[in-house]
Structures are given as structure tokens and as C-alpha cells.
Amino acid sequence: MELSIEHNGTFKTVVLTESADGWRYRPDSALADGSYTFTVTVTDVAGNQQTSAPLKVTIDGTLTTPVIELAAGEDSGTVGDRLTNHDRPVFDIRQVDSDVTRVMVKVTYNGKTHEEAAVFTNGQWRFTPSASWADGSYQLAVVGGRSGGECKRICAVRGAY
């Protein structure tokens, strides 16, 4: 069984190997970002061939680094000083790729870290702590992922919140 791969007008054909779970192909190295078309050709012992319908795949292995900041009206000191007197401040998370399906915020306070989900509402990712925060300095890190499972630490913000 052969697998044909087309990328940017270049074709590559590889012979698939059969394993206990079926036929598999694993590239020698990660596929570069871009569009690929895959087809499989099966040849029987008599030499008859049948080719599958093309499968088009887009590889996008990069995530943009987003920005997390206090939402409008949450910064109670000088704007941009990252100080608030709200014990459950609202944060806006901007510059998140449109194909990101989940955003988590890692909150570190007094040496302990826990993770909470951000919420996507009205085209905007937002985070509000699930419980009130005590006075102090909190470190936030945003972790995003796509439905394919890719996760990446995409932003770390330090400051007194």
C-alpha cells in the first residue's frame, strides 16, 4: 500500500507498513506548516490499483502569544500598574488564535498554583477567579490549546493583582 503526499506542488510517495492496528504512516520529521493532500493507493496481487479520494489537511503548529490584562474598570490604581482593589478581578485575554478551543489560567499565590478555565463570551476570552483573592501578589500564566490536543504556555504575566 502506498501513500502519496502533495505539498506545495511537490509529491512524495511512501510505502505503508501494516501493524496489528492497521496501516500507518509516521513522517521522519514533523510536517512543516502548510496544506497537504494525502491519497492512498492499494494494489492487489494481480496489479489492480484503487486510489482513495484525496484528504486535504492543513498543519498549523504555532500559537500566537496572547496578552492578559485587567479588564476595563478593574485597574483601581494608575492605569497599567496592574493593581486592583477588587477581590475577584476580571481579566481580558487578547490575541488568542481563532482556532484555540480552550484557555486555562494558572494562578500562583504564596507558592501554590492552581488552574482555572477562561470563558469565551461575545468573541472575547475572559477570566474571573472562581473565589475571592486575598491581598497580595499573584502570578498568572495563560495556557491555550486546540482541539487536536496541542497545548502551549502562551503568556506569563507577573504583577500585583
C-alpha positions as a printed Julia matrix, in Angstrom:
161×3 Matrix{Float64}:
   0.0    0.0     0.0
   1.34   3.42   -0.93
   0.61   6.85    0.44
   1.08   9.87   -1.83
   1.63  13.25   -0.2
   1.42  16.54   -2.1
   2.69  19.75   -0.51
   3.36  22.99   -2.41
   3.38  21.17   -5.74
   5.9   18.56   -4.57
   4.86  14.92   -4.44
   6.26  12.22   -2.19
   5.24   8.56   -2.22
   5.92   6.26    0.71
   5.17   2.59    1.22
   2.94   1.98    4.22
   3.66  -0.82    6.64
   1.0   -2.96    8.24
   0.83  -3.25   12.0
  -1.54  -5.0    14.39
  -3.86  -1.96   14.34
  -3.83  -1.4    10.58
  -1.79   0.6     8.13
   0.23   3.53    9.47
   2.45   6.32    8.3
   4.63   8.46   10.51
   6.8   11.1     8.83
  10.53  11.05    9.56
  10.22  14.59   10.93
   7.4   16.98   11.81
   5.46  18.26    8.83
   6.01  21.95    8.17
   3.07  24.33    8.43
   1.02  24.4     5.25
  -1.57  22.5     3.22
  -1.16  18.83    2.34
  -3.15  16.42    0.2
  -2.98  12.71    1.06
  -4.16   9.8    -1.1
  -3.74   6.07   -0.56
  -3.28   3.62   -3.43
  -3.93  -0.08   -2.92
  -2.53  -2.65   -5.35
  -3.68  -6.28   -5.31
  -1.58  -9.3    -6.33
  -2.9   -9.05   -9.92
  -1.64  -5.46  -10.16
  -5.07  -3.82  -10.0
  -4.97  -0.43   -8.29
  -7.53   1.65   -6.45
  -6.83   5.18   -5.16
  -8.7    6.85   -2.32
 -10.35  10.22   -2.5
  -7.9   12.98   -1.54
  -7.73  14.03    2.1
  -6.74  17.68    2.48
  -5.05  18.64    5.74
  -3.7   21.97    6.98
  -0.86  21.92    9.51
  -0.65  24.98   11.77
   1.76  24.28   14.58
   2.17  27.73   16.03
   0.19  29.68   18.57
   0.28  33.44   18.88
   1.35  34.8    22.26
  -1.7   36.41   23.83
  -1.9   39.25   26.31
  -3.71  39.04   29.66
  -4.62  42.26   31.41
  -7.12  43.65   33.85
 -10.41  44.4    32.11
 -11.58  48.0    31.79
 -12.65  49.32   35.17
 -10.72  46.67   37.13
  -7.43  48.6    37.48
  -8.04  50.68   40.6
  -4.67  52.4    40.79
  -2.82  54.11   38.0
  -3.92  52.59   34.7
  -1.45  49.9    33.69
   0.09  49.41   37.16
  -1.62  46.01   37.5
  -3.11  46.89   40.88
  -6.73  46.35   41.76
  -8.84  46.55   44.88
 -11.34  44.02   43.5
 -11.11  40.64   45.18
 -12.46  38.86   42.06
 -10.93  40.94   39.25
 -11.92  40.34   35.63
  -9.11  39.83   33.11
  -9.29  40.16   29.33
  -7.18  37.72   27.33
  -6.42  39.12   23.87
  -4.56  37.95   20.76
  -5.76  34.35   21.06
  -5.73  32.41   17.77
  -9.22  31.78   16.4
  -8.67  28.01   16.36
  -7.82  27.8    20.07
 -10.6   25.83   21.75
  -9.65  26.15   25.4
  -7.76  28.64   27.53
  -6.68  27.94   31.09
  -5.14  30.4    33.54
  -2.55  29.12   36.02
  -2.71  31.24   39.16
   0.23  31.18   41.58
  -0.13  32.77   45.02
   2.03  32.12   48.1
   3.91  29.36   46.27
   0.78  27.38   45.41
  -0.52  27.04   41.86
  -3.95  26.08   40.63
  -5.55  26.23   37.21
  -8.89  27.72   36.2
 -10.69  27.93   32.88
 -11.15  31.16   30.98
 -14.52  31.69   29.31
 -15.17  32.68   25.69
 -18.11  35.09   25.55
 -19.12  37.51   22.81
 -15.91  36.87   20.86
 -13.63  37.56   23.87
 -11.7   35.3    26.25
 -12.14  36.41   29.87
 -11.01  35.11   33.23
 -12.53  35.79   36.63
 -11.26  33.88   39.68
 -13.78  31.35   41.0
 -13.22  32.58   44.56
 -12.18  35.88   46.13
  -8.46  36.64   46.22
  -6.68  37.8    49.35
  -4.46  40.87   49.21
  -1.11  40.02   47.68
   0.82  39.4    44.52
  -0.45  36.83   42.01
   1.36  35.37   39.03
  -0.79  34.4    36.05
   0.15  32.17   33.14
  -2.19  31.54   30.21
  -2.21  28.09   28.62
  -4.12  27.54   25.39
  -4.87  24.52   23.32
  -6.55  23.36   20.17
  -8.97  20.51   19.72
  -6.08  18.42   18.37
  -4.54  18.44   21.82
  -1.76  20.94   21.28
  -1.1   22.92   24.44
   1.38  25.66   24.9
   2.19  28.05   27.68
   1.36  31.17   25.77
   1.76  34.01   28.21
   3.09  34.7    31.65
   2.19  37.88   33.46
   3.63  38.87   36.79
   2.21  41.6    38.9
   0.3   42.51   41.99
  -3.32  41.77   41.35
